[in-house]
């Protein structure tokens, strides 16, 4: 199973927000941001925090990629 956080990175660009600002606003740690940067899985709590903060659906944060 593979996930991409490209929708989140695009959302940050649209909101003119840095990753550091997002970390401060949501309480997400640098190590968790690093994991997302590498496309690794994070807890549903993190996804929930992001959806709550941006008032959006999960699909605006992550997308599922089929492995080849």
Secondary structure as UniProt FT lines:
FT   STRAND          2..4
FT   HELIX           6..14
FT   TURN            15..16
FT   HELIX           19..26
FT   HELIX           30..37
FT   TURN            38..39
FT   HELIX           44..54
FT   HELIX           58..60
FT   STRAND          63..65
//
